[in-house]
Amino acid sequence: MPITRRDISPQTRTAFQQLLENQSIEASFEDNSRLIREQLQFIQRNFQIQNQPELRQIFQILTDTELPEDFDFEFNINMVEVNSNPGGGNGNATATTTETFVTDPYQGNINPGSSDGAKLYKTATEALSDGKKIEIILKNAHQLLRQLIDDANKFGWEDLFFGIPKDDQGGTLSLDTDSQKITKNMILKQAYKTWGDKDATFADDVPDTKTVETLSPETDATHRPHFYRRVKSKMIALRVKGYMTAADWENLRNDKDLFTWNKTGSGHEMDGPTIIWKLLQTCNPSTRVGVENLKDNIRNVTSAKFNHDVQKLTDYLKKNYREIREKSMDYDDYLTQVYRALGTVPNAPFQSWVQDDLKEWYLGNDRKPDTVMTQALQLYNNSKKKGGWTTKDPKEAKLISLMTKLESISQNFSTVLATDAPFSKPNNISKPSVIEDWRKKKTQNSVTRSGKTWHWCTKHKRDGEYDGLYVTHEEKDHDKWLERKKENQAKRANNKGNTSNGTSGNKPNNTTGSGGRKLTLSDAMKSVMTTKTNVSGAEFRQMLDEAKSLMEDFQ
C-alpha cells in the first residue's frame, strides 16, 4: 500500500525538519551523499523499514524531492548500518567504543549527525540578535573576553581555549590570561593538529597550504577523538561569528587565510581558537594603545628629526611599521604617510619627485611603501654623490619673495608721499598677487608642501587669476573659516577705533593729525591717498580690505 503524508505523524515531520535545519548550519562536515545517508538513517530509525520503494516514498514526502534514479541504495544502506555500528564490521557487530558518563552533555562527545548532538550543536552556535551583537572595538574588549570565557566553560571547550601548547615539553597557555604571550605560530600549531594532521606534535612545522586531513570516524574508532575536537573548534567559530556584527565579520574575513583550512575538493573549515586569538590581538587594550603610539610616530615624523637624512627617515618609518605588523595589526594609511614624510625633505628636486610619484598613485598606478622608499633613497644617494643635494628650506624662499614685494610696495608708497602732483588711480592696473602659482592649479584634493597640508577650495575665486585655491582649510569648513575671518576683521576695526580715540595707552606716536589724534598706519595711508590722489575714503577702505584678504589667503 502506498505511504501518504497522513501516515507520518506531525512529531516525526517536525523532528525531520529539525534535522534538515541542523544540516544547513554553515558548511556540512561531509558531502551531499552524507546528508542523504543521515536522512535515510532517520527514516529507518523511525519507521523500522528496509524496503527500497517505501524508503523512497517517505524520503520524497519529507523532503519534497525524489532520490536520484542512479542513487546507490545498496552502498548507502550499508553506510547507514556502519553508522549505526561505530565499531565497524557488519550490522550485527558490537560497538567497541566506551560509553562516557557525564553530568553535563557538553562535557561529552558531540556528534552533530545524531539527533541529540544536533540539538546541542545548534544551541551552542546560536547567534545573538542584532541588538545584542558585540562591536569589536577597544572599549568592548573585556566584555568579549568575559563572554568567551563563560562559553568555554559552558560548552566544554576548555582544552582548546585554556590549553594552547607553547612548547614541546607539554607547557600550555590560556587565551583568557595569556593572549599576548600566545604567538601566531603557537595558535597555528594547535589548529594544525585539529585540522591538518591529527598526529602532529609541537615540533612539526605548519605547512603554508592549510589542508583538512580526511577522517573516517564512522569506520575508525581512533579517528573519533579528533572528530569531536573538530566539532568543538567549529562550534567556537560559529559562536564567535554569532556575536559579531556583519561589518565586523567582513573585516575579520580579510584575514581568513589565517583561520581557514581548505577541504579536499572544495569547501573549508574555520578554526575557532585562531579566530578568538586574532580578535584579542585586534581589540586588546595594551596592544591597541601600543599600536596607536606607533602610528603617531609615523604620522608626526618629519625629515628635520634626522637633519634631513632620507636614509634615517625611511629606517624610522620601516621600524615603526614593522612593530605594528608584529602586533598582528596593520596601518591602512601607511603609504600616504610615507609620501607625507618624504615631502618634508626641503630639497626642491626631491619634493618634485615625491609630488609626481604621489600623483601617479592617485591616478591608479600601483605603489608599494617599500618600493617608494627604495626609489627615494636612490634619488637621495645619487644626488649626494653628484654634489647636487642641498636642504634649503623652501619657506626661506617664500619669505624672501614676500619681503621683496613688500619692499617694492614701500618704495612706490614713498614716491606717492614725495610728490605734490594729484594722482589718479588707473583703471587697468591689477594688484600684485602674493599667492604662489602652484596654489592656483588643482592636481588633487589635498597636497603636502614643506610638511604642511593644503586643501583645494573652490570657494576662493579671483577673476582672471584663479578659480579655486589651495588653502589650509577644507572646503567643507570654508564657511566657518569665513566667519572667523569676519570676526577677526571686526576686532581689528574695533581696536583701530579705540586707538584713534586715545583709549589704547599713552605711547607717543610721531604721526599725529590736527587736535593731537594718534594715527595708525592705515589711517596715515588713508590720509595721504585721499589728499594726494583722487581715491575716495570708501575706495581706499575697499582696497585695504582686499589686501588683507590676499594676505590671509597667503597664510
Sequence and secondary structure as in RCSB ss.txt:
>XXXX:A:sequence
MPITRRDISPQTRTAFQQLLENQSIEASFEDNSRLIREQLQFIQRNFQIQNQPELRQIFQILTDTELPEDFDFEF
NINMVEVNSNPGGGNGNATATTTETFVTDPYQGNINPGSSDGAKLYKTATEALSDGKKIEIILKNAHQLLRQLID
DANKFGWEDLFFGIPKDDQGGTLSLDTDSQKITKNMILKQAYKTWGDKDATFADDVPDTKTVETLSPETDATHRP
HFYRRVKSKMIALRVKGYMTAADWENLRNDKDLFTWNKTGSGHEMDGPTIIWKLLQTCNPSTRVGVENLKDNIRN
VTSAKFNHDVQKLTDYLKKNYREIREKSMDYDDYLTQVYRALGTVPNAPFQSWVQDDLKEWYLGNDRKPDTVMTQ
ALQLYNNSKKKGGWTTKDPKEAKLISLMTKLESISQNFSTVLATDAPFSKPNNISKPSVIEDWRKKKTQNSVTRS
GKTWHWCTKHKRDGEYDGLYVTHEEKDHDKWLERKKENQAKRANNKGNTSNGTSGNKPNNTTGSGGRKLTLSDAM
KSVMTTKTNVSGAEFRQMLDEAKSLMEDFQ
>XXXX:A:secstr
    GGGS HHHHHHHHHHHHHHTSSS SS HHHHHHHHHHHHHHHH    HHHHHHHHHHHHSS   TT  HHH
HHHHHHHHH TT SSTT    S     SSGGGS   TTSHHHHHHHHHHT    GGG    SGGGHHHHHHHHHH
HHHHHT HHHHH EE STTS EE TTT TTT  HHHHHHHHIIIII TT  TTS   SS B     TTT GGGHH
HHHHHHHHHHHHHHHHHHS HHHHHHHGGGHHHHEEE SSS EEE HHHHHHHHHHHH HHHHHHHHHHHHHHHH
  GGGGTT HHHHHHHHHHHHHHHHHTT   TTHHHHHHHHHTTS  HHHHHHHHHHHHHHHTT    HHHHHHH
HHHHHHHHHHTT      HHHHHHHHHHHHHHHHHHHHHHHHH  S B   TT      S GGGGS SSSEEEET
TEEEEEEEEEEETTTEEEEEESS GGGHHHHHHHHHHHHHHHHHHHHHHHTT S     S B GGG B  HHHHH
HHHHHHHBS  HHHHHHHHHHHHHHHHHH 
